[in-house]
Each structure stands twice: as structure tokens, then as C-alpha cells.
Amino acid sequence: MSYISVLTIAFAAIISCSFKNQNDMDSEKKTLDKQPQVAGSNQEKNLYGSKGRIFITGSTDGLGFLAAKSLIAEGYSVVIHARNEKRRLEVLQKLPQVEAVVVGDLSDMEATKTLTAEVNKLGPFKTIIHNAGVYQASSGDILRVNLLAPYILTCLIDRPERLIYISSDMHAQGSAKIKEIADGTAKNFTYSDSKLAILLLSKAIAHKWKGIYSNAVDPGWVPTKMGGAGAPDDLQEGFKTQVWLAASTDNNATVTGRYFHHMEEDSYNRLADDVRLQQELLDACKKATGISLPQ
């Protein structure tokens, strides 16, 4: 074979390879163009973790934010919830590794229902942490944010493997105000009442939904914006239990219907174990929201 023939063959091979590479790149670009992208997300950047996807409400600051940061560091994909657009932009600056930030005001039941559709577009989820809560607020906002919003999200978001509800040791001073919940009047509905109700909800879910883990957590009185700078408990301990329950394969974490404080089961108001009262709570939430808990 002549020297010119060898050069001709080599040149033809290079041209063929170039066309193939270009076609592969065009094909890859078309594939990427078809992928759904969420505003303020890292979906298109493939920066999020691969261990599983976790959604945390009220997570632009405080314990929710710290839990999100910790789970991302462990290799999980985290979707954060912000109350408004301003907070969404702020948290993207603080924690750009999040998969996405969804926006919704949990004190507005219609906005909460809309939020569930956005969350479902991003799923499925391994774990949902119902972290959002208010303390110094009107009785109506305490009812809607601390109880009815978690109920709505639980009902309408595709069922995850694990559910974590944030309660408090203050639930011990609460009352099961079933009539007030059902009527939506929230007259004298206190923070303590809401934390007993959320414990009842977590227990009811554990009783009704077999095959998932549903638990409640008392994070302690920690120095967050809600807890205040003078809170006596350890801030780091305040979110570790949620992270552990969200991700761990530890036998002590893969349980359901329990109440935890600092990674250990803790004592609680045994009224929460009353199955009849659990059902009354579910019926009251259904009446207040117009949404039934799926079987």
C-alpha cells in the first residue's frame, strides 16, 4: 500500500470519528433538553446526591436548614421548602448544593395544596421531614402551619419510605382540641396543643400505613430563631435525630410509631396511643381541609 493511500485511509477514519462524536454530542444534548428542570434547582447540573431524595419543610434556616446541610454532606439529595421567594433566593446562596427549593406559605391551605403538586414533580422521596412550625403566632396560624399543613402534605404527596414529624416536650401540656380543629376556629389553640396533635398524627400514620416508618421527634429547646438565643439545649443535638431517622439503617432508627429525643426513645403523653382519638383527629383534619387520608 502506498504512502498516499495510508494517509487517505487515516484521514477518512478521522473524519468518520468526528462525525460520530458530533452525532453523539447532538444526541446527548437532545436527551438533556428533554429532562425536566426546576427553577432554582441543580437537576441539570447533576450536583445532588444519589443515596435518596429527602424533602424538608421550613428548611431555609434553623434546624431544618442544618438537617438539610448534614444530609447533603452524607450524599443525599435534598429538596428545601421556603415560605416565599425572598427566602428561596437566600437559601440558594447559603446552600447551592440543594436539588431544588419549592415555595409555599403553609399558613395558607390552598397554597399548601398547590405546593404538594410541585413536590410530587420532584419525587419520589425516601424521607419527608415535617419541620416547619410557628410558636409566637395567632391560634389560626399555629393550627394551619403546625398541624393542618403536615396533614395536607402527608395526604397529597406521594408516600415516602419514612415520615418524621417535629413535636416538642411541650406536648405534655397540650389538649386534644378535636372540635376546634374540625371547625377550623382554632380558638385558644396553643403551641402545646399543636405538638400533641402532631404526635397523634404521627402515631395515626404509623397505625394505618404499614410498611413505612412514621415517628415524632422532640428536638429540644435549642438556640434557633424560634427557640431564642438563651435556649439551653445543644443546637447540634437539635437536628441529629431527624438526620438519623431520615437515613440510618440502624435497627433503632428503622421503627415506627415512636417518640424520640436526642436519638433515644423518650416518654410522652400516652393519650397519643389512643387509637380512637387518633381517628377523631384524622376526621377533624379531614373536615377542616376537605382532604381524606389515603388508605
FIPA-772489 format. One record per residue: residue in one letter; x, y, z of N, C-alpha, C in turn. Coordinates in steps of 0.02 Angstrom, whole numbers, plus 32768, in hexadecimal, padded with zeros to 4 digits. Example, Ala and Ser with C-alpha at 12.3 -4.5 7.8 and 13.67 -1.06 7.14 Angstrom:
% residues 2
a82947EE4818682677F1F818682947F5B8186 s82827F90816282AC7FCB816582858002818A 
END
This chain:
% residues 295
m802B7FC48000800080008000802D803E8000 s801C80707FD6804680AC7FD0803E80D9800C y806D81068014806C8137804B802F81638046 i801C817780087FE181A27FFD7FA1817E8012 s7F9E813B80017F62811580127F598111805E v7F91810780827F8D810480CB7F73814580E7 l7F8C817C80CC7F7581BE80E47F2B81C880D6 t7F1581B1809B7ECF81B880887EA1819280B7 i7EB5815380C77E8D812A80F47E8A81498139 a7EC4816181527EC7817F81947E9C81BD8198 f7E9F81E681627E77822381617E2D82148162 a7E1981E0813B7DD281CC81397DBA81B4817D a7DE5818F81A17DD3817781E47DC881B08214 i7DF581E382107DEE821E823C7DAD8242822F i7D9C824C81EE7D5E826E81DC7D22824881F6 s7D23820481EC7CEB81DA82037CE281DE824E c7D1A81DD82737D1781E182BC7CFC822382D3 s7D10825982AF7CF9829C82C27CAE82A282BA f7C95828782817C4C828982767C28826182AB k7C44822682BE7C2581FC82F17C22821F8334 n7C5B824083477C5C826483877C2A829D8387 q7C2682C0834D7BF782F8834A7BAF82DF8350 n7BA182A6832F7B5E828983337B4D8273837A d7B808255839C7B76824183E27B68827D840D m7B8E82B484027B8482F184297B3F830E841D d7B29830F83DC7AE7832983CC7AB182FF83ED s7ABB82BB83EB7A8B828E840B7A87829A8455 e7AC282A384767AC582AE84BE7AA382EF84D0 k7AAE832484A57A90836584B27A44836084AE k7A2B833A847B79E28332847579C5830F84B2 t79EA82DD84CB79D382B8850679D082E68542 l7A04830F854B7A05833E858479CE8371857E d79C28388853F798E83BA8535794983A18549 k7940835E854778FF8341855978F6833985A3 q792D833D85CA7928833386127903836C8633 p78D5835F866378B28395868678E283BD86B1 q78DB83FE86B07906842A86D978DA84558705 v78F0845E874378CA8483877478EE84C48782 a78CA84FB878378E9853B8792790D853987D4 g794B855187D57971855188137989850C8827 s799084DE87F779A4849A880879E7848987EB n7A03845188037A41843787E87A3583F987BF q79F883EE87A779E983B287817A1583AF8742 e7A1983E8871E7A3F83E886E07A8A83E486EC k7AA183F3872A7AE883F387397B0083B08754 n7AD0838487677AE1834287837B0F834887C0 l7B00837987EB7B2A838488257B0F83628864 y7AD2834B88627AB48331889F7AC782E988AB g7AB982D288E77ACF828F88FB7AA7825788DB s7AC0821B88E27AA181E288C27A8681AF88F4 k7A8C81BC89357A75818C89677A29818B896E g7A0981C1895C79C081C6896379AD820F8968 r796D821C895E79558261895D792C826E899D i793982A889BB791982BA89FB78FB830089F5 f78BD83088A0C789B83488A0C789383608A54 i78A5839F8A6078A183BB8AA4787A83FC8AA1 t784384008AC6781E843F8AC8783F84708AF9 g783484B18AEC784E84E48B18789984DE8B21 s78BD84D98AE9790484C88AED793484FC8AD2 t791E853C8AD1794C85708ABB797985898AF3 d796985778B31799585888B69798685588BA3 g79A785628BDB799A853A8C1679A984F08C0E l798484C78C327991847F8C337985845F8BEF g795484778BCA7947845C8B88798284668B59 f799E84A28B5B79D884B28B317A1484878B45 l7A2084818B867A5984598B9F7A5184108B8C a7A1483F68B907A0883B18B7B7A1583A98B30 a79FE83D98B097A0A83D68AC07A5483D68AB1 k7A7884028AD17AC184078AC67AE483C68AD8 s7AD083A88B0F7AEF83698B267ADF83308AF6 l7AA1832C8ADF7A8D82F58AB17AB082FC8A6D i7AB883398A567ADC83438A177B24832C8A1E a7B42833C8A577B8883278A647B8E82DB8A66 e7B5882B98A797B5882708A7B7B4982508A37 g7B3A827A8A057B2F826089C27AE7825A89AD y7AB9827B89D17A72827989C07A5F82B58996 s7A2C82AC896E7A0F82E2894779D983028972 v79DC8344897A79AD836689A77986839C8982 v7945839A898C791883CE8973790383F789B0 i790F843789AB7901846689E278BF848A89D5 h789D849B8A0A785F84C28A05786A85088A22 a7855853A89FD785885808A147813859D8A15 r780885CA8A4477C685E98A4A77B786198A11 n77EA863B89F977E0866C89C4781D86708996 e781886978961784D869C892F788D86BA894C k788786EA897978C18709899778EB86D489BC r78C986AA89E278ED86758A07790A864189D8 r78E7863489A17901860489707945861C8956 l7949865B894379878676892879BE8677895D e79AB8686899A79DD868889D079FB864389DD v79D1860F89DE79EB85CD89EE7A1585B189B4 l7A0585C489777A2E85AF893F7A7485CC8942 q7A7A8607895F7ABC8625896A7AE1860089A1 k7ABE85EE89D67ADE85CD8A0F7AEF85848A01 l7AC4856289DA7ACC851A89D07ABC85098987 p7AEA851B89597ADC851089127ADA84C788FD q7AEE849989297AEE845289177AA98432891B v7A76845689327A34843989357A1B842788EF e79F283F388EC79D683E088AB79A584148892 a7979842B88BF7947845C88AC792C847E88EB v790E84B888E178EB84DC891778A484E98900 v787484CE8924782E84DA89137812850E8943 v77E28534892A77C9856E8950777F8564895F g776B8572899E7725856F89B0771B858689F7 d76E885AE8A0276D685C88A4476A885968A67 l76C285738A99769C853E8ABA766385588AE5 s766085998AF0762785B48B1475EA85BD8AE7 d75F485B28AA675BF85B68A7375B185708A5A m757785548A697569850E8A57756985038A0B e7551853489E57551852B899C7599852C8981 a75C28557899E760985588989762C8517899B t761984FB89D4763684BB89E97622848389B9 k75E3848389A475CD8450897475F284588931 t75FD8495891B762284A188DD766A848988E4 l76868494891F76CB847F892C76D484348922 t76A2840D893576A983C4892F76B383AE88E7 a769383D188B8769B83C0887176E383CC885B e770184038872774684128860777683DF887E v776883CA88BB7793839988DC778E835688B9 n7752834288A5774983028883776E82FF8840 k77768338881F779C833A87E077E6832887EB l77FE83328828784583268837785282E18855 g781C82BE88697824827E888D783982468860 p783A8208887A782481F588BD7857820688F2 f784082058932786B8217896A787681DB8998 k78B281D789B178C281A689E578A381BB8A27 t78AB81FB8A37789582158A787877825B8A70 i784482698A97782B82AD8A9E782E82C08AE7 i784E82F98AF5785383138B397824834F8B3F h77F083488B6777C1837F8B7277DD83AB8BAA n780883D88B96782E84018BC5780E84458BD2 a77E984608BA277CF84A48BA877A184AB8BE4 g77A684E48C06777B84F18C3F777F85398C54 v774B85508C76774B85948C92773B85908CDC y775385C18D01774A85C28D49772686018D5F q7745863A8D557726867A8D6676FC86918D2B a76C186768D26769586848CEE764C867F8D05 s761F86918CD975D8868D8CEA75C386438CF0 s758C86378D13757385F38D1A756585D48CD5 g754B85FD8CA8753C85E58C65757A85CE8C40 d75AF85F58C4375ED85E28C21760D85A58C42 i760985A18C84762485668CA6760085278C8F l75BE852B8C89759784F28C7175AA84E08C29 r75AC85128BFE75B785048BB775FE84EE8BA8 v7630850F8BC6767684FF8BB7768C84C08BDB n767C84BB8C1B769784848C44767284428C3D l763384458C28760D84068C2375EE83FB8BDE l75C6842B8BC675A2841F8B8875D0841A8B4C a760684418B4B7635843D8B13765783F88B10 p767283DF8B48768E839B8B46765A83668B32 y761D836F8B4875E883408B3575DC83428AE9 i75D5837E8ACD75CA83858A85760483688A5D l764183788A72767C835E8A4F767F83128A53 t766F82F78A8D766F82AF8A96763D828E8A67 c760282AC8A6175CE82908A3875DC829489ED l75F982CB89D775FD82D9898F764182CC896F i767782CA899676B882B9897976BE826E8974 d76D88256893C76E1820E8933770581F1896F r76ED81B989877704819C89C6774F818B89C5 p777681A789F577BD819789F977C981588A22 e780881478A2B7819810E8A56781681208AA0 r782681608AAF782981768AF4780981BA8AFC l77E781C38B3477C982038B4677E182178B8B i77F582568B92780D826F8BD377E782AF8BE3 y77C882B08C1D77A082EA8C3377C183098C70 i77C8834C8C6F77E8836E8CA777B483808CDC s77BC83628D16779183708D4F77BA83998D81 s77AB83938DC177CF83B88DF577BB839A8E38 d77E783A38E6977D3838B8EAC779983B48EC7 m778C83EE8EA8775284168EBD770F83F68EAB h771183C08E8476D2839D8E7576B183838EB5 a76DA83798EE876BF835E8F28768D838D8F47 q769283CE8F38766383FF8F537628840C8F23 g762883E98EE975F483F58EB775B583CE8EC3 s758083E48EA1753F83C18EA3752C83AE8E5C a750783788E5774EF83618E1574AF83878E04 k74B583C08DE6747B83EB8DD8745D83D88D95 i743D839F8D94742283828D5673EE83B08D36 k73C083CA8D5F738B83F48D4373A784348D23 e73D784538D4573F684908D2B741A84828CE9 i743B84488CE5745E84368CA7742C842C8C6F a73F684068C7D73C483F88C4973A284378C30 d739284648C5F736F84A28C4C739D84D48C2A g73DF84CA8C34740F84FA8C18740F853C8C3C t73ED85408C7573EA857F8C9A742B858E8CBE a744D85588CD4748E855E8CF5748B858A8D33 k7450858F8D52744A85B98D8D7474859D8DC5 n74A285C58DDD74D085B28E1374F885738E02 f750685688DC37530852F8DAE757985438DB7 t759B85238DE575DE85398DF97614850F8DD6 y765285268DDF768C85018DC5768E84BB8DE4 s768184B68E25768184758E46764B84478E2A d761084648E1C75DA843D8DFD75F184218DBA s7613844B8D93762884378D50765B83FE8D53 k768583FF8D8676B983CC8D8B769E838A8DA5 l7668838C8DCC7645834E8DDD762283348D9F a760483608D7875E0834C8D3C760F832C8D09 i764B83488D017679832D8CCF769482EA8CE6 l769B82E08D2776AE829E8D417676826C8D33 l763882808D3E75FF82558D2D75FE82448CE3 l760D82758CB8760F82698C70764482368C5E s7680823E8C7A76B682108C6A76A581C98C80 k768481C38CB9766E81828CD2763781648CA6 a7609818F8C9075D381788C6475EE815D8C22 i761F81818C06763D816B8BC7766181288BD1 a768581228C0876A880E38C17767680A98C1C h763C80B78C38760980838C4175E8806F8BFF k75DE80A08BD475B780948B9775E280818B5A w761D809C8B56764780908B1B767E805E8B2D k767280208B1D76A47FEC8B2B76DB7FF08AF6 g77177FDF8B0B774F7FDD8ADC7776801E8AD7 i776180518AFB778A808E8AFE779A809D8B47 y77CA80C98B5177DD80DE8B9477C381258BA0 s7799812B8BD3777D816C8BE5778C81798C2F n77B381AD8C3C77C881BB8C8077C682058C8F a77C382168CD077C4825B8CE7780482688D0E v781A82A78D0B785982BA8D2B785082F98D55 d786B82F78D91787383338DBA78BB83498DB2 p78C8837F8D8D790E83948D81792E83B78DBD g790583C78DEF791F83EC8E29791684378E1F w7925845B8E54792084A48E52796584BE8E3F v796D84CC8DFF79AF84DD8DE479B085268DCC p79EC85448DC979F2858B8DB779EB85998D6C t79AE85938D54799E85A68D0F797685E88D13 k795F85FF8CD87936863C8CD778F786318D00 m78DA85F58CFC789E85E68D2378AE85DD8D6D g78E485B98D7C78F585A98DC1791385E28DE8 g793286118DC47951864A8DE5799A863C8DF7 a79C186718DFC7A09866B8E087A19864C8E4C g79EB86528E7C79F886388EC079E385F08ECB a79CC85CE8E9679B685888E9E79EF855D8EB8 p79E185308EE77A17850C8F0A7A3184CE8EE7 d7A0D84B28EB77A2284728E997A56847D8E62 d7A7784468E4F7AAD84468E1D7A8E844A8DD7 l7AA1847D8DB27A8784878D6E7A96844A8D42 q7AD2842F8D477AE583F68D1D7AB983B98D2C e7AA883B08D6B7A7D83778D7D7A3683818D63 g7A2583BF8D5579E083CF8D4079CC83B38CFD f79FC83A48CD179E9838A8C8F7A0483448C81 k7A2F832A8CAD7A4E82E88CA17A1A82B08C9E t79E882B38CC879B6827D8CC97990827A8C87 q797D82B48C6C795A82B68C2C798582988BF4 v79C582A98BF379F3828F8BC079F982438BC7 w7A00822D8C057A0781E58C1379C981BE8BFE l798E81D68C10795081B58BFD794481B88BB2 a795C81ED8B92795181F68B4A797A81C58B21 a79B581B18B3A79E4818E8B0F7A00814D8B2A s7A0181458B6B7A25810D8B897A0380C98B7D t7A2E80958B787A1580508B757A1A802E8BBA d7A2E80558BEB7A32803D8C3079EE80208C45 n79EF7FE78C6679B17FC88C7C79887FF68CA9 n79AA80218CCF7987804F8CFC796580888CD6 a797A80938C98795D80C98C70792780B08C40 t792A80718C2F78FA80558BFF78BE80378C26 v789B80648C47786180528C6F782880828C5E t77EE80778C7977B680A38C6A778A80AE8CA8 g776980E78CA9773C80F78CE1775F81098D21 r779C81228D1C77C481318D5877CC817D8D60 y77E481908D9C77F181D68DAD783981DB8DC5 f786082048DA478A882088DB278BE824C8DCC h78F282498DF4791682858E0A796082748E0C h798782998DE579D0828F8DE279E382468DD5 m79C4822A8DA079D381E78D8679C081AE8DB6 e799681BD8DE6797E81898E13793281908E1B e791181578E2378C9815B8E3078BD817B8E74 d788A81A58E76787E81CD8EB3783581C38EC9 s782881D68F0677E481D28F2177B882088F00 y777781FA8EFD774982298EDE7703821F8EFB n76D6824C8EEA769182488F027670820B8EE1 r765E81D98F097643819B8EEF75FE81A38ECF l75E181DE8ED675A381EC8EB275AD81E48E67 a75EB81EE8E5175FB81E98E0975F381A18DEF d75F181708E1C75EA812A8E0875A181158E00 d757381428E10752C81328E0D751681318DC2 v750A80F58DA874F980ED8D6274B881128D50 r748881118D7F744981358D73745681808D6B l7481819B8D96749181E28D9374B881F28D53 q74E481C58D40750881CE8D0174D781D58CC6 q74A581AA8CC5747381AC8C8F744A81EC8C93 e743A82028CCF741582418CD6743E827C8CBB l747F827A8CC774AB82AE8CAD74AB82AC8C60 l74B182718C4374B1826C8BFA746F82858BDE d743782748BFE73F6828B8BE773F082D78BEC a740C82F38C21740A833C8C2A7434835F8BF5 c746E83448BE7749983618BB37478835C8B6E k745783248B637433831C8B2373FC83518B1C k73D7835D8B5273A2838F8B5073BF83D58B45 a73F783E38B66741584268B60743484338B1C t744D83FF8AFB747284088ABC744D83F18A7F g741B83C58A8973F883A78A50741E836F8A2F i745183558A53747D83218A36747C82E48A63 s747482A98A457475826B8A6A74BB824D8A68 l74CE822D8A9F750E82088AA0750781CA8A75 p753381C08A43752F81838A1B753A81458A47 q7519810F8A34751F80D08A59755F80AC8A46 
END
